[in-house]
C-alpha cells in the first residue's frame, strides 16, 4: 500500500482555517469555507519562486481581502484584531499606530473605520483607499466590478475625509499632493531606500520629523481641527464639509441606480466629485 505524503504546509493551513472558523462561527460552514479558501488561495505561493510585480501586487491585495473577510465590517474587539494580525504576521508597531490614529481606546472597535485607516497605509490617495475598500469589503466579484453598500461607502468616506493625516501646509506641492516625506509605517515594514540628496543623520531626521509633527499639531489646534500626528498618504488632509456632502450626494445617486450599492467604476467615474482634500492655498 502506497504511503500518503502530507505537504509540509498543510498542518499550518488547517490550523489557521480551524481557528478562523471557530472565531467566525459561520451558520453555513460549507459556503464560508469556500469563501475562506477562495480568499487565501494566493497566500501559499512558494517563497523560493521568483514572483513578478503583478504576482506581488495580487498577494498584497489578497492580504487585504483576508483582513476584511476575517474582521468583517461591523463592531469587533481588539482581541479579535490582534488574533488576525498575529495570524497574518503583521507588524504590531503598525497596529498601535492605527489605534492611535483612529483614537481606538476602548476594547470594541468599528471595523469599517479600522480597516479604512489600515488600507490607507498601503495606498497613495484617499481615492485609492476607497477603491481598495470597495474591493476588500465585497464578498463576491460581480460581472461588472466590486461594490459596497451605500451606507458603508458614505460612513467610510465621511470618517476618513475628516481625519487629518497630513504634513504641514508648506510641505505640500501646488497640486495638492503630499511631498515625499512619510512618517507613518506601511504594511511593508522594510525600510525605505534613502532619497537622492538625503544626507541627514538618523538623529537629525528624528528631530526634523518631531518638529514637523509639533508644528502641525499646533497649527491644527489653532484652527480647531483634530490632527492625528501621523502622515498617511492614503488618507491625507481633512476635506471640507461641502466636499464631503457632494460625495455623499453622488454616492446616493449611484446607489439609486445600482440597487443600493456603490461600485468601483462609480468611484473611478469622471463624474465622481474629488475624494481627496482640495488644496485651496
WOQUIWO-V962384 format. One record per residue. PHI is phi in degrees with one decimal (* if undefined). NEAR is the number of other ideal C-beta (glycine too) atoms within 8 Angstrom. Layout:
BEGIN
phi->PHI near->NEAR
phi->PHI near->NEAR
END
This chain:
BEGIN
phi->* near->2
phi->-70.9 near->3
phi->-78.1 near->4
phi->-91.3 near->4
phi->-93.7 near->4
phi->-95.8 near->6
phi->-57.5 near->5
phi->-59.4 near->5
phi->-81.4 near->7
phi->-61.3 near->8
phi->-57.0 near->8
phi->-67.8 near->7
phi->-61.1 near->9
phi->-67.1 near->8
phi->-61.2 near->8
phi->-65.8 near->10
phi->-63.7 near->11
phi->-64.9 near->8
phi->-61.8 near->10
phi->-64.7 near->11
phi->-66.7 near->13
phi->-65.2 near->7
phi->-69.0 near->9
phi->-76.3 near->8
phi->49.7 near->6
phi->-68.5 near->9
phi->-72.7 near->4
phi->-111.1 near->6
phi->-65.2 near->8
phi->-68.9 near->6
phi->-64.3 near->8
phi->-62.1 near->11
phi->-63.9 near->11
phi->-62.8 near->8
phi->-66.6 near->10
phi->-61.6 near->12
phi->-73.3 near->9
phi->-66.3 near->7
phi->-77.2 near->10
phi->-106.1 near->11
phi->-67.6 near->8
phi->-100.1 near->8
phi->-71.5 near->8
phi->-108.4 near->8
phi->-69.8 near->9
phi->-54.3 near->5
phi->-69.7 near->4
phi->-83.4 near->3
phi->-79.5 near->6
phi->-89.7 near->3
phi->-90.0 near->7
phi->-76.8 near->6
phi->-61.1 near->5
phi->-63.9 near->6
phi->-65.7 near->9
phi->-62.1 near->9
phi->-65.1 near->8
phi->-64.9 near->9
phi->-63.9 near->12
phi->-60.3 near->10
phi->-68.8 near->11
phi->-64.1 near->13
phi->-57.2 near->10
phi->-71.0 near->14
phi->-64.7 near->11
phi->-65.6 near->12
phi->-57.5 near->13
phi->-66.1 near->13
phi->-66.9 near->10
phi->-75.5 near->11
phi->-91.9 near->13
phi->77.7 near->8
phi->-128.0 near->9
phi->-119.8 near->5
phi->-98.3 near->6
phi->-130.5 near->11
phi->-115.9 near->8
phi->-64.2 near->10
phi->-59.6 near->7
phi->-65.1 near->10
phi->-58.4 near->13
phi->-70.0 near->10
phi->-65.9 near->10
phi->-65.4 near->11
phi->-57.1 near->10
phi->-67.9 near->8
phi->-59.4 near->10
phi->-91.7 near->9
phi->56.7 near->4
phi->-90.1 near->9
phi->-75.1 near->8
phi->-75.8 near->8
phi->-65.2 near->8
phi->-63.6 near->13
phi->-59.9 near->12
phi->-62.1 near->8
phi->-65.6 near->11
phi->-62.4 near->13
phi->-58.2 near->10
phi->-69.9 near->10
phi->-61.0 near->13
phi->-85.0 near->11
phi->54.9 near->5
phi->-84.3 near->10
phi->-94.1 near->4
phi->-79.2 near->5
phi->-69.3 near->6
phi->-90.2 near->7
phi->-130.6 near->14
phi->-76.3 near->6
phi->-70.8 near->12
phi->-62.3 near->11
phi->-65.1 near->12
phi->-61.1 near->15
phi->-67.9 near->15
phi->-59.3 near->13
phi->-65.9 near->15
phi->-59.4 near->12
phi->-68.0 near->14
phi->-63.7 near->15
phi->-76.2 near->14
phi->-107.6 near->12
phi->-99.4 near->12
phi->-114.8 near->5
phi->-159.5 near->11
phi->-64.9 near->16
phi->-61.5 near->10
phi->-63.0 near->10
phi->-64.2 near->15
phi->-63.1 near->14
phi->-64.6 near->12
phi->-66.2 near->13
phi->-63.6 near->14
phi->-57.9 near->16
phi->-70.7 near->12
phi->-70.3 near->13
phi->-77.3 near->11
phi->-72.0 near->10
phi->-79.3 near->4
phi->-151.7 near->4
phi->-104.5 near->5
phi->-74.9 near->7
phi->-61.8 near->2
phi->-112.9 near->5
phi->134.2 near->8
phi->-88.3 near->10
phi->-156.0 near->12
phi->-142.3 near->13
phi->-61.6 near->10
phi->-59.1 near->13
phi->-64.5 near->6
phi->-68.8 near->11
phi->-61.6 near->14
phi->-68.4 near->12
phi->-61.8 near->9
phi->-64.3 near->14
phi->-64.8 near->15
phi->-58.9 near->10
phi->-72.2 near->11
phi->-66.9 near->14
phi->-66.0 near->14
phi->-97.2 near->9
phi->-82.7 near->13
phi->-107.9 near->11
phi->-117.7 near->13
phi->-109.9 near->13
phi->-87.8 near->12
phi->-55.5 near->9
phi->-54.9 near->7
phi->-76.5 near->4
phi->-100.3 near->9
phi->-106.3 near->13
phi->-81.6 near->7
phi->-63.4 near->4
phi->-86.0 near->5
phi->83.9 near->9
phi->-92.2 near->6
phi->-65.8 near->12
phi->-68.2 near->8
phi->-82.0 near->5
phi->-140.9 near->10
phi->-127.7 near->8
phi->-102.6 near->9
phi->-97.5 near->11
phi->-79.8 near->9
phi->-103.9 near->9
phi->-66.5 near->12
phi->-86.8 near->5
phi->-85.6 near->8
phi->-68.9 near->4
phi->-64.9 near->3
phi->-74.2 near->5
phi->-67.3 near->4
phi->-64.9 near->5
phi->-82.9 near->6
phi->-62.9 near->4
phi->84.1 near->4
phi->-85.3 near->6
phi->-115.8 near->3
phi->-82.9 near->7
phi->-73.8 near->5
phi->-61.0 near->6
phi->-63.5 near->6
phi->-65.9 near->8
phi->-63.2 near->9
phi->-61.1 near->8
phi->-63.2 near->8
phi->-62.7 near->9
phi->-65.7 near->10
phi->-63.4 near->8
phi->-65.2 near->8
phi->-59.8 near->13
phi->-66.3 near->11
phi->-63.2 near->8
phi->-63.6 near->9
phi->-65.3 near->13
phi->-62.4 near->10
phi->-65.7 near->8
phi->-66.1 near->11
phi->-72.4 near->11
phi->-64.1 near->8
phi->-66.3 near->6
phi->-88.0 near->6
phi->79.9 near->4
phi->-106.0 near->7
phi->-71.0 near->6
phi->-123.3 near->11
phi->-75.9 near->10
phi->86.4 near->7
phi->-127.7 near->11
phi->-104.5 near->11
phi->-123.6 near->13
phi->-56.2 near->11
phi->-78.0 near->14
phi->-123.0 near->11
phi->75.5 near->12
phi->-75.8 near->9
phi->-72.1 near->10
phi->-87.9 near->12
phi->-72.6 near->8
phi->-60.9 near->5
phi->-62.9 near->6
phi->-65.0 near->13
phi->-61.5 near->13
phi->-64.1 near->8
phi->-62.3 near->9
phi->-66.8 near->14
phi->-59.0 near->11
phi->-60.2 near->8
phi->-64.5 near->12
phi->-59.4 near->14
phi->-69.3 near->10
phi->-65.3 near->8
phi->-62.7 near->12
phi->-64.9 near->14
phi->-63.1 near->6
phi->-91.7 near->5
phi->-124.1 near->11
phi->66.5 near->4
phi->95.4 near->6
phi->-121.5 near->10
phi->-106.2 near->14
phi->-97.4 near->13
phi->-61.5 near->11
phi->-70.1 near->8
phi->-66.7 near->12
phi->-69.5 near->13
phi->-83.5 near->7
phi->-64.0 near->7
phi->-62.9 near->3
phi->-76.9 near->4
phi->-68.3 near->11
phi->-58.5 near->7
phi->-61.5 near->7
phi->-87.2 near->13
phi->-73.0 near->10
phi->-55.6 near->13
phi->-88.8 near->9
phi->-83.0 near->9
phi->-96.0 near->3
phi->-72.6 near->4
END
